[in-house]
Amino acid sequence: MAVARAEPLPAAQLEINFLLGYVEGSGCAFYRNGSAYDSKAAQAHLREKYKYLVTRNQIATAEDFIEKAATASSFSGQPYGVKCTGAPSIASGLWLREELARLRTY
C-alpha cells in the first residue's frame, strides 16, 4: 500500500518559496558546519532539505520549514548563520522568521 504524502497547503508553499527566493537573492554568506556558502548554494541546500522533509510529512507551514530545514544542520546539530554585508552575523532561523513576519504584514 502506498503511503500518502501531504504537501504543505498552497499558502505555506508560497511563503516557503518566497523564503527560498529571499535566501537566493540576498547575496549574504551562509554558514553551515563551519563553512561559508554563497546565497545560491544555501538556497539549493535548503530546497533539498525541504523536499526531503516534505516526503516525510514533516513540513506543513513556513514555520516548520524554518525550524526543521533552515535553522541547523540535521547531521551535526550546529546552527546555521547568515552574514550580510554591513550587518552583524545572525542565526538563520531568526533572520528567516523576521522576513516571514515582514511578508505577512503585506
MOPAC internal coordinates of N, CA, C and O (Angstrom, degrees):
PM7 1SCF
backbone

  N    0.0000 0     0.00 0     0.00 0    0    0    0
  C    1.4391 1     0.00 0     0.00 0    1    0    0
  C    1.5298 1   108.81 1     0.00 0    2    1    0
  O    1.2310 1   120.24 1   -45.51 1    3    2    1
  N    1.3278 1   117.15 1   134.49 1    3    2    1
  C    1.4583 1   122.64 1  -179.41 1    5    3    2
  C    1.5257 1   110.22 1   -75.16 1    6    5    3
  O    1.2310 1   121.55 1   -35.73 1    7    6    5
  N    1.3170 1   114.64 1   144.27 1    7    6    5
  C    1.4529 1   120.99 1   177.55 1    9    7    6
  C    1.5280 1   107.95 1   -90.29 1   10    9    7
  O    1.2310 1   120.57 1   -50.20 1   11   10    9
  N    1.3073 1   116.51 1   129.80 1   11   10    9
  C    1.4607 1   121.06 1   179.33 1   13   11   10
  C    1.5227 1   109.77 1   -72.47 1   14   13   11
  O    1.2310 1   121.60 1   -43.16 1   15   14   13
  N    1.3150 1   114.54 1   136.84 1   15   14   13
  C    1.4514 1   120.03 1   177.59 1   17   15   14
  C    1.5182 1   108.01 1  -109.14 1   18   17   15
  O    1.2310 1   120.57 1   -55.62 1   19   18   17
  N    1.3067 1   116.51 1   124.38 1   19   18   17
  C    1.4607 1   120.78 1  -177.79 1   21   19   18
  C    1.5190 1   109.78 1   -97.02 1   22   21   19
  O    1.2310 1   120.90 1   -68.57 1   23   22   21
  N    1.3190 1   115.88 1   111.43 1   23   22   21
  C    1.4575 1   121.11 1   173.71 1   25   23   22
  C    1.5265 1   107.85 1   -72.34 1   26   25   23
  O    1.2310 1   120.13 1   -30.90 1   27   26   25
  N    1.3322 1   117.35 1   149.10 1   27   26   25
  C    1.4659 1   118.36 1   172.65 1   29   27   26
  C    1.5309 1   109.48 1   -59.63 1   30   29   27
  O    1.2310 1   120.55 1   -25.53 1   31   30   29
  N    1.3009 1   116.55 1   154.47 1   31   30   29
  C    1.4610 1   121.25 1   177.10 1   33   31   30
  C    1.5276 1   109.58 1   -59.02 1   34   33   31
  O    1.2310 1   120.18 1   -26.26 1   35   34   33
  N    1.3342 1   117.26 1   153.74 1   35   34   33
  C    1.4706 1   120.17 1  -177.52 1   37   35   34
  C    1.5317 1   113.99 1   -52.84 1   38   37   35
  O    1.2310 1   119.58 1   140.35 1   39   38   37
  N    1.3180 1   118.42 1   -39.65 1   39   38   37
  C    1.4691 1   120.51 1   179.65 1   41   39   38
  C    1.5252 1   110.66 1   -62.86 1   42   41   39
  O    1.2310 1   120.32 1   139.16 1   43   42   41
  N    1.3175 1   117.00 1   -40.84 1   43   42   41
  C    1.4639 1   120.97 1   178.24 1   45   43   42
  C    1.5238 1   110.41 1   -67.47 1   46   45   43
  O    1.2310 1   120.38 1   139.31 1   47   46   45
  N    1.3169 1   116.87 1   -40.69 1   47   46   45
  C    1.4650 1   120.27 1   178.08 1   49   47   46
  C    1.5304 1   110.61 1   -60.61 1   50   49   47
  O    1.2310 1   120.20 1   138.93 1   51   50   49
  N    1.3260 1   117.22 1   -41.07 1   51   50   49
  C    1.4666 1   120.79 1   177.90 1   53   51   50
  C    1.5270 1   111.07 1   -62.19 1   54   53   51
  O    1.2310 1   120.61 1   135.29 1   55   54   53
  N    1.3191 1   116.44 1   -44.71 1   55   54   53
  C    1.4676 1   119.86 1   179.19 1   57   55   54
  C    1.5235 1   111.22 1   -64.18 1   58   57   55
  O    1.2310 1   120.09 1   136.89 1   59   58   57
  N    1.3142 1   117.44 1   -43.11 1   59   58   57
  C    1.4631 1   121.22 1  -179.50 1   61   59   58
  C    1.5248 1   110.31 1   -64.85 1   62   61   59
  O    1.2310 1   120.30 1   135.75 1   63   62   61
  N    1.3203 1   117.03 1   -44.25 1   63   62   61
  C    1.4639 1   119.44 1   177.51 1   65   63   62
  C    1.5203 1   111.32 1   -63.61 1   66   65   63
  O    1.2310 1   120.18 1   143.26 1   67   66   65
  N    1.3259 1   117.26 1   -36.74 1   67   66   65
  C    1.4580 1   120.56 1   175.06 1   69   67   66
  C    1.5305 1   109.96 1   -60.50 1   70   69   67
  O    1.2310 1   120.35 1   133.01 1   71   70   69
  N    1.3372 1   116.94 1   -46.99 1   71   70   69
  C    1.4658 1   120.47 1  -179.51 1   73   71   70
  C    1.5288 1   111.77 1   -62.96 1   74   73   71
  O    1.2310 1   120.34 1   139.67 1   75   74   73
  N    1.3220 1   116.96 1   -40.33 1   75   74   73
  C    1.4634 1   119.84 1   177.16 1   77   75   74
  C    1.5282 1   110.64 1   -63.03 1   78   77   75
  O    1.2310 1   120.17 1   139.31 1   79   78   77
  N    1.3187 1   117.28 1   -40.69 1   79   78   77
  C    1.4549 1   120.94 1   175.84 1   81   79   78
  C    1.5187 1   112.04 1   -65.55 1   82   81   79
  O    1.2310 1   120.64 1   142.70 1   83   82   81
  N    1.3207 1   116.39 1   -37.30 1   83   82   81
  C    1.4603 1   121.81 1   177.36 1   85   83   82
  C    1.5238 1   110.24 1   -62.11 1   86   85   83
  O    1.2310 1   120.54 1   135.45 1   87   86   85
  N    1.3221 1   116.57 1   -44.55 1   87   86   85
  C    1.4606 1   120.85 1   177.66 1   89   87   86
  C    1.5282 1   109.31 1   -59.11 1   90   89   87
  O    1.2310 1   120.62 1   127.73 1   91   90   89
  N    1.3270 1   116.42 1   -52.27 1   91   90   89
  C    1.4640 1   120.67 1  -175.56 1   93   91   90
  C    1.5242 1   112.09 1   -61.21 1   94   93   91
  O    1.2310 1   120.34 1   138.63 1   95   94   93
  N    1.3073 1   116.96 1   -41.37 1   95   94   93
  C    1.4531 1   120.56 1  -176.81 1   97   95   94
  C    1.5166 1   115.46 1   -84.42 1   98   97   95
  O    1.2310 1   120.36 1   176.78 1   99   98   97
  N    1.3267 1   116.92 1    -3.22 1   99   98   97
  C    1.4618 1   120.76 1  -173.95 1  101   99   98
  C    1.5260 1   113.46 1   -70.23 1  102  101   99
  O    1.2310 1   120.00 1   148.35 1  103  102  101
  N    1.3241 1   117.61 1   -31.65 1  103  102  101
  C    1.4540 1   120.71 1  -174.22 1  105  103  102
  C    1.5106 1   113.17 1    72.11 1  106  105  103
  O    1.2310 1   120.03 1  -170.60 1  107  106  105
  N    1.3135 1   117.54 1     9.40 1  107  106  105
  C    1.4597 1   122.48 1  -179.00 1  109  107  106
  C    1.5304 1   111.00 1   -83.93 1  110  109  107
  O    1.2310 1   120.90 1   -20.70 1  111  110  109
  N    1.3097 1   115.89 1   159.30 1  111  110  109
  C    1.4636 1   121.67 1   173.12 1  113  111  110
  C    1.5261 1   107.92 1   -89.43 1  114  113  111
  O    1.2310 1   121.04 1   -40.83 1  115  114  113
  N    1.3257 1   115.61 1   139.17 1  115  114  113
  C    1.4570 1   121.79 1   179.71 1  117  115  114
  C    1.5127 1   108.51 1  -116.85 1  118  117  115
  O    1.2310 1   121.29 1   -45.17 1  119  118  117
  N    1.3148 1   115.14 1   134.83 1  119  118  117
  C    1.4610 1   121.01 1  -177.48 1  121  119  118
  C    1.5227 1   109.60 1  -110.45 1  122  121  119
  O    1.2310 1   122.43 1   -54.85 1  123  122  121
  N    1.3252 1   112.94 1   125.15 1  123  122  121
  C    1.4600 1   120.38 1  -178.86 1  125  123  122
  C    1.5136 1   108.14 1  -139.44 1  126  125  123
  O    1.2310 1   120.63 1   -58.45 1  127  126  125
  N    1.3199 1   116.41 1   121.55 1  127  126  125
  C    1.4651 1   122.59 1   177.75 1  129  127  126
  C    1.5295 1   112.33 1    52.07 1  130  129  127
  O    1.2310 1   121.07 1  -137.36 1  131  130  129
  N    1.3375 1   115.56 1    42.64 1  131  130  129
  C    1.4566 1   121.03 1   175.13 1  133  131  130
  C    1.5153 1   116.00 1    82.85 1  134  133  131
  O    1.2310 1   119.32 1  -179.31 1  135  134  133
  N    1.3206 1   118.91 1     0.69 1  135  134  133
  C    1.4629 1   122.00 1   179.59 1  137  135  134
  C    1.5220 1   110.01 1  -119.43 1  138  137  135
  O    1.2310 1   121.51 1   -30.25 1  139  138  137
  N    1.3466 1   114.71 1   149.75 1  139  138  137
  C    1.4596 1   120.70 1   177.99 1  141  139  138
  C    1.5192 1   109.67 1   -96.07 1  142  141  139
  O    1.2310 1   120.89 1   -37.17 1  143  142  141
  N    1.3213 1   115.89 1   142.83 1  143  142  141
  C    1.4640 1   123.08 1   178.59 1  145  143  142
  C    1.5147 1   108.23 1  -132.28 1  146  145  143
  O    1.2310 1   120.70 1   -31.60 1  147  146  145
  N    1.3346 1   116.27 1   148.40 1  147  146  145
  C    1.4556 1   118.52 1   176.28 1  149  147  146
  C    1.5312 1   109.36 1   -76.01 1  150  149  147
  O    1.2310 1   121.04 1    -9.03 1  151  150  149
  N    1.3119 1   115.61 1   170.97 1  151  150  149
  C    1.4642 1   120.25 1  -173.33 1  153  151  150
  C    1.5325 1   112.65 1   -65.37 1  154  153  151
  O    1.2310 1   119.97 1   147.94 1  155  154  153
  N    1.3131 1   117.67 1   -32.06 1  155  154  153
  C    1.4732 1   119.82 1   178.45 1  157  155  154
  C    1.5251 1   111.00 1   -68.57 1  158  157  155
  O    1.2310 1   120.26 1   136.93 1  159  158  157
  N    1.3185 1   117.10 1   -43.07 1  159  158  157
  C    1.4650 1   120.69 1   177.95 1  161  159  158
  C    1.5245 1   110.55 1   -66.53 1  162  161  159
  O    1.2310 1   120.26 1   142.39 1  163  162  161
  N    1.3305 1   117.11 1   -37.61 1  163  162  161
  C    1.4618 1   120.65 1   178.68 1  165  163  162
  C    1.5279 1   110.32 1   -64.05 1  166  165  163
  O    1.2310 1   120.42 1   135.55 1  167  166  165
  N    1.3240 1   116.80 1   -44.45 1  167  166  165
  C    1.4606 1   120.54 1   178.87 1  169  167  166
  C    1.5170 1   110.52 1   -60.88 1  170  169  167
  O    1.2310 1   120.08 1   135.63 1  171  170  169
  N    1.3237 1   117.46 1   -44.37 1  171  170  169
  C    1.4701 1   120.92 1  -179.54 1  173  171  170
  C    1.5249 1   110.78 1   -61.94 1  174  173  171
  O    1.2310 1   120.42 1   138.51 1  175  174  173
  N    1.3186 1   116.80 1   -41.49 1  175  174  173
  C    1.4706 1   120.73 1   178.83 1  177  175  174
  C    1.5320 1   110.67 1   -64.10 1  178  177  175
  O    1.2310 1   120.56 1   133.12 1  179  178  177
  N    1.3272 1   116.53 1   -46.88 1  179  178  177
  C    1.4633 1   120.04 1  -179.00 1  181  179  178
  C    1.5250 1   111.59 1   -65.44 1  182  181  179
  O    1.2310 1   120.32 1   143.85 1  183  182  181
  N    1.3199 1   116.98 1   -36.15 1  183  182  181
  C    1.4663 1   120.46 1   177.95 1  185  183  182
  C    1.5293 1   110.12 1   -64.01 1  186  185  183
  O    1.2310 1   119.98 1   138.53 1  187  186  185
  N    1.3222 1   117.64 1   -41.47 1  187  186  185
  C    1.4662 1   120.45 1   178.67 1  189  187  186
  C    1.5266 1   111.11 1   -65.36 1  190  189  187
  O    1.2310 1   120.31 1   138.03 1  191  190  189
  N    1.3330 1   117.01 1   -41.97 1  191  190  189
  C    1.4697 1   119.66 1   176.52 1  193  191  190
  C    1.5243 1   110.57 1   -61.91 1  194  193  191
  O    1.2310 1   120.70 1   137.84 1  195  194  193
  N    1.3203 1   116.27 1   -42.16 1  195  194  193
  C    1.4603 1   121.40 1   178.49 1  197  195  194
  C    1.5246 1   110.27 1   -58.70 1  198  197  195
  O    1.2310 1   120.11 1   129.55 1  199  198  197
  N    1.3255 1   117.39 1   -50.45 1  199  198  197
  C    1.4706 1   121.05 1   179.84 1  201  199  198
  C    1.5286 1   110.88 1   -57.91 1  202  201  199
  O    1.2310 1   120.50 1   135.99 1  203  202  201
  N    1.3095 1   116.66 1   -44.01 1  203  202  201
  C    1.4589 1   121.50 1   179.60 1  205  203  202
  C    1.5348 1   110.45 1   -60.14 1  206  205  203
  O    1.2310 1   120.41 1   133.33 1  207  206  205
  N    1.3240 1   116.83 1   -46.67 1  207  206  205
  C    1.4618 1   120.79 1  -177.76 1  209  207  206
  C    1.5307 1   111.92 1   -68.81 1  210  209  207
  O    1.2310 1   120.11 1   146.19 1  211  210  209
  N    1.3285 1   117.39 1   -33.81 1  211  210  209
  C    1.4643 1   120.40 1   177.09 1  213  211  210
  C    1.5207 1   109.95 1   -62.65 1  214  213  211
  O    1.2310 1   119.98 1   138.90 1  215  214  213
  N    1.3277 1   117.65 1   -41.10 1  215  214  213
  C    1.4680 1   120.11 1  -179.95 1  217  215  214
  C    1.5236 1   111.56 1   -64.76 1  218  217  215
  O    1.2310 1   120.17 1   163.26 1  219  218  217
  N    1.3060 1   117.28 1   -16.74 1  219  218  217
  C    1.4647 1   122.12 1   178.52 1  221  219  218
  C    1.5287 1   112.32 1  -107.30 1  222  221  219
  O    1.2310 1   121.12 1  -163.91 1  223  222  221
  N    1.3393 1   115.46 1    16.09 1  223  222  221
  C    1.4704 1   121.93 1   177.34 1  225  223  222
  C    1.5294 1   113.24 1    55.30 1  226  225  223
  O    1.2310 1   120.38 1  -141.51 1  227  226  225
  N    1.3330 1   116.87 1    38.49 1  227  226  225
  C    1.4594 1   120.07 1  -178.37 1  229  227  226
  C    1.5252 1   114.15 1  -105.97 1  230  229  227
  O    1.2310 1   120.53 1   178.56 1  231  230  229
  N    1.3342 1   116.60 1    -1.44 1  231  230  229
  C    1.4661 1   120.00 1  -179.34 1  233  231  230
  C    1.5224 1   109.23 1  -122.72 1  234  233  231
  O    1.2310 1   120.77 1   -64.10 1  235  234  233
  N    1.3245 1   116.13 1   115.90 1  235  234  233
  C    1.4628 1   121.27 1   175.53 1  237  235  234
  C    1.5224 1   111.53 1  -118.19 1  238  237  235
  O    1.2310 1   120.56 1   155.21 1  239  238  237
  N    1.3409 1   116.54 1   -24.79 1  239  238  237
  C    1.4630 1   121.63 1  -175.03 1  241  239  238
  C    1.5225 1   110.46 1  -134.92 1  242  241  239
  O    1.2310 1   121.08 1   -12.17 1  243  242  241
  N    1.3207 1   115.53 1   167.83 1  243  242  241
  C    1.4631 1   119.80 1   174.55 1  245  243  242
  C    1.5274 1   110.38 1   -63.87 1  246  245  243
  O    1.2310 1   120.45 1   146.16 1  247  246  245
  N    1.3144 1   116.74 1   -33.84 1  247  246  245
  C    1.4660 1   120.06 1   176.63 1  249  247  246
  C    1.5280 1   110.86 1   -63.13 1  250  249  247
  O    1.2310 1   120.26 1   139.87 1  251  250  249
  N    1.3342 1   117.11 1   -40.13 1  251  250  249
  C    1.4664 1   120.29 1   175.65 1  253  251  250
  C    1.5272 1   110.53 1   -59.58 1  254  253  251
  O    1.2310 1   120.74 1   135.68 1  255  254  253
  N    1.3341 1   116.20 1   -44.32 1  255  254  253
  C    1.4595 1   120.59 1   178.79 1  257  255  254
  C    1.5263 1   110.38 1   -57.96 1  258  257  255
  O    1.2310 1   120.61 1   131.15 1  259  258  257
  N    1.3274 1   116.43 1   -48.85 1  259  258  257
  C    1.4673 1   119.88 1  -178.81 1  261  259  258
  C    1.5240 1   110.09 1   -61.03 1  262  261  259
  O    1.2310 1   120.69 1   129.41 1  263  262  261
  N    1.3251 1   116.29 1   -50.59 1  263  262  261
  C    1.4694 1   120.52 1  -175.24 1  265  263  262
  C    1.5239 1   112.87 1   -66.56 1  266  265  263
  O    1.2310 1   120.09 1   136.76 1  267  266  265
  N    1.3157 1   117.43 1   -43.24 1  267  266  265
  C    1.4680 1   120.06 1  -171.31 1  269  267  266
  C    1.5260 1   114.17 1   -93.60 1  270  269  267
  O    1.2310 1   120.07 1   155.66 1  271  270  269
  N    1.3395 1   117.47 1   -24.34 1  271  270  269
  C    1.4625 1   119.57 1  -176.42 1  273  271  270
  C    1.5186 1   113.44 1  -114.05 1  274  273  271
  O    1.2310 1   119.60 1   150.01 1  275  274  273
  N    1.3168 1   118.37 1   -29.99 1  275  274  273
  C    1.4621 1   120.01 1  -166.90 1  277  275  274
  C    1.5202 1   115.47 1  -117.12 1  278  277  275
  O    1.2310 1   119.84 1  -168.39 1  279  278  277
  N    1.3184 1   117.91 1    11.61 1  279  278  277
  C    1.4592 1   120.44 1  -176.64 1  281  279  278
  C    1.5271 1   113.47 1  -106.38 1  282  281  279
  O    1.2310 1   120.55 1   142.48 1  283  282  281
  N    1.3294 1   116.55 1   -37.52 1  283  282  281
  C    1.4675 1   119.73 1  -175.33 1  285  283  282
  C    1.5179 1   110.61 1  -154.54 1  286  285  283
  O    1.2310 1   121.46 1   -19.02 1  287  286  285
  N    1.3101 1   114.81 1   160.98 1  287  286  285
  C    1.4619 1   121.35 1   177.39 1  289  287  286
  C    1.5224 1   110.51 1   -67.10 1  290  289  287
  O    1.2310 1   120.94 1   -46.42 1  291  290  289
  N    1.3096 1   115.81 1   133.58 1  291  290  289
  C    1.4671 1   120.65 1   176.73 1  293  291  290
  C    1.5163 1   111.16 1   -70.60 1  294  293  291
  O    1.2310 1   120.50 1   155.61 1  295  294  293
  N    1.3218 1   116.65 1   -24.39 1  295  294  293
  C    1.4607 1   120.88 1  -176.94 1  297  295  294
  C    1.5234 1   112.61 1   -88.89 1  298  297  295
  O    1.2310 1   120.50 1   130.38 1  299  298  297
  N    1.3419 1   116.66 1   -49.62 1  299  298  297
  C    1.4633 1   119.89 1  -174.89 1  301  299  298
  C    1.5215 1   113.32 1   -97.24 1  302  301  299
  O    1.2310 1   120.46 1   159.68 1  303  302  301
  N    1.3337 1   116.72 1   -20.32 1  303  302  301
  C    1.4617 1   120.50 1  -175.27 1  305  303  302
  C    1.5212 1   113.10 1    80.72 1  306  305  303
  O    1.2310 1   120.11 1   175.45 1  307  306  305
  N    1.3468 1   117.40 1    -4.55 1  307  306  305
  C    1.4598 1   120.37 1   179.72 1  309  307  306
  C    1.5250 1   110.52 1   -67.73 1  310  309  307
  O    1.2310 1   120.40 1   -41.86 1  311  310  309
  N    1.3353 1   116.84 1   138.14 1  311  310  309
  C    1.4612 1   119.61 1   179.05 1  313  311  310
  C    1.5200 1   111.02 1   -68.44 1  314  313  311
  O    1.2310 1   121.08 1   -30.17 1  315  314  313
  N    1.3231 1   115.54 1   149.83 1  315  314  313
  C    1.4536 1   122.27 1   173.04 1  317  315  314
  C    1.5268 1   108.12 1   -84.47 1  318  317  315
  O    1.2310 1   120.97 1   -32.54 1  319  318  317
  N    1.3275 1   115.74 1   147.46 1  319  318  317
  C    1.4551 1   121.15 1   176.81 1  321  319  318
  C    1.5122 1   111.00 1  -126.06 1  322  321  319
  O    1.2310 1   121.19 1   -19.71 1  323  322  321
  N    1.3260 1   115.33 1   160.29 1  323  322  321
  C    1.4587 1   122.53 1   179.36 1  325  323  322
  C    1.5206 1   107.53 1  -131.99 1  326  325  323
  O    1.2310 1   120.85 1   -43.71 1  327  326  325
  N    1.3414 1   115.99 1   136.29 1  327  326  325
  C    1.4649 1   121.47 1   175.81 1  329  327  326
  C    1.5150 1   107.68 1  -131.78 1  330  329  327
  O    1.2310 1   121.35 1   -68.72 1  331  330  329
  N    1.3317 1   115.02 1   111.28 1  331  330  329
  C    1.4534 1   121.59 1   178.20 1  333  331  330
  C    1.5267 1   108.92 1  -102.03 1  334  333  331
  O    1.2310 1   120.41 1   -29.31 1  335  334  333
  N    1.3040 1   116.82 1   150.69 1  335  334  333
  C    1.4564 1   122.26 1  -179.55 1  337  335  334
  C    1.5225 1   110.55 1   -54.41 1  338  337  335
  O    1.2310 1   121.17 1   -50.76 1  339  338  337
  N    1.3204 1   115.36 1   129.24 1  339  338  337
  C    1.4548 1   120.70 1   176.29 1  341  339  338
  C    1.5154 1   115.29 1    76.72 1  342  341  339
  O    1.2310 1   120.14 1  -172.76 1  343  342  341
  N    1.3226 1   117.34 1     7.24 1  343  342  341
  C    1.4662 1   121.05 1  -178.89 1  345  343  342
  C    1.5251 1   109.10 1  -129.72 1  346  345  343
  O    1.2310 1   120.38 1   -27.19 1  347  346  345
  N    1.3263 1   116.89 1   152.81 1  347  346  345
  C    1.4644 1   118.64 1   176.35 1  349  347  346
  C    1.5289 1   111.09 1   -70.13 1  350  349  347
  O    1.2310 1   120.84 1   -19.59 1  351  350  349
  N    1.3219 1   116.00 1   160.41 1  351  350  349
  C    1.4663 1   120.43 1   174.38 1  353  351  350
  C    1.5191 1   109.38 1   -62.58 1  354  353  351
  O    1.2310 1   121.35 1   -30.99 1  355  354  353
  N    1.3200 1   115.02 1   149.01 1  355  354  353
  C    1.4596 1   121.01 1  -178.93 1  357  355  354
  C    1.5261 1   108.45 1  -144.50 1  358  357  355
  O    1.2310 1   120.65 1   -28.49 1  359  358  357
  N    1.3065 1   116.36 1   151.51 1  359  358  357
  C    1.4629 1   120.68 1   175.09 1  361  359  358
  C    1.5245 1   108.66 1   -65.37 1  362  361  359
  O    1.2310 1   120.44 1   -43.90 1  363  362  361
  N    1.3238 1   116.77 1   136.10 1  363  362  361
  C    1.4662 1   120.14 1  -176.50 1  365  363  362
  C    1.5225 1   112.37 1   -60.69 1  366  365  363
  O    1.2310 1   120.14 1   142.62 1  367  366  365
  N    1.3185 1   117.34 1   -37.38 1  367  366  365
  C    1.4585 1   120.16 1   179.74 1  369  367  366
  C    1.5152 1   111.72 1   -60.85 1  370  369  367
  O    1.2310 1   120.40 1   135.12 1  371  370  369
  N    1.3160 1   116.85 1   -44.88 1  371  370  369
  C    1.4651 1   121.14 1   178.33 1  373  371  370
  C    1.5222 1   110.47 1   -64.99 1  374  373  371
  O    1.2310 1   120.35 1   135.79 1  375  374  373
  N    1.3178 1   116.93 1   -44.21 1  375  374  373
  C    1.4624 1   122.73 1   179.76 1  377  375  374
  C    1.5293 1   110.50 1   -57.64 1  378  377  375
  O    1.2310 1   120.07 1   134.31 1  379  378  377
  N    1.3209 1   117.47 1   -45.69 1  379  378  377
  C    1.4685 1   121.27 1  -179.10 1  381  379  378
  C    1.5276 1   112.11 1   -73.35 1  382  381  379
  O    1.2310 1   119.77 1   143.14 1  383  382  381
  N    1.3316 1   118.05 1   -36.86 1  383  382  381
  C    1.4614 1   119.61 1   176.88 1  385  383  382
  C    1.5313 1   111.07 1   -62.85 1  386  385  383
  O    1.2310 1   120.61 1   141.28 1  387  386  385
  N    1.3405 1   116.43 1   -38.72 1  387  386  385
  C    1.4678 1   120.06 1   177.99 1  389  387  386
  C    1.5380 1   110.17 1   -63.57 1  390  389  387
  O    1.2310 1   120.43 1   137.24 1  391  390  389
  N    1.3367 1   116.78 1   -42.76 1  391  390  389
  C    1.4659 1   119.28 1   179.77 1  393  391  390
  C    1.5247 1   111.60 1   -68.19 1  394  393  391
  O    1.2310 1   120.28 1   142.50 1  395  394  393
  N    1.3249 1   117.06 1   -37.50 1  395  394  393
  C    1.4569 1   120.18 1   176.42 1  397  395  394
  C    1.5354 1   110.60 1   -62.49 1  398  397  395
  O    1.2310 1   120.19 1   138.98 1  399  398  397
  N    1.3238 1   117.24 1   -41.02 1  399  398  397
  C    1.4662 1   120.56 1   177.80 1  401  399  398
  C    1.5250 1   110.29 1   -62.35 1  402  401  399
  O    1.2310 1   120.31 1   138.03 1  403  402  401
  N    1.3449 1   117.02 1   -41.97 1  403  402  401
  C    1.4755 1   120.42 1   177.49 1  405  403  402
  C    1.5229 1   110.65 1   -61.67 1  406  405  403
  O    1.2310 1   120.78 1   135.40 1  407  406  405
  N    1.3312 1   116.12 1   -44.60 1  407  406  405
  C    1.4623 1   119.86 1   179.17 1  409  407  406
  C    1.5187 1   111.35 1   -57.72 1  410  409  407
  O    1.2310 1   120.63 1   138.42 1  411  410  409
  N    1.2882 1   116.40 1   -41.58 1  411  410  409
  C    1.4675 1   121.09 1  -175.76 1  413  411  410
  C    1.5263 1   113.31 1   -73.41 1  414  413  411
  O    1.2310 1   119.85 1   168.09 1  415  414  413
  N    1.3148 1   117.90 1   -11.91 1  415  414  413
  C    1.4603 1   120.33 1   177.70 1  417  415  414
  C    1.5150 1   112.13 1   -82.19 1  418  417  415
  O    1.2310 1   120.35 1   167.34 1  419  418  417
  N    1.3440 1   116.93 1   -12.66 1  419  418  417
  C    1.4677 1   121.28 1  -179.10 1  421  419  418
  C    1.4904 1   112.35 1   -85.79 1  422  421  419
  O    1.2310 1   120.10 1   180.00 1  423  422  421

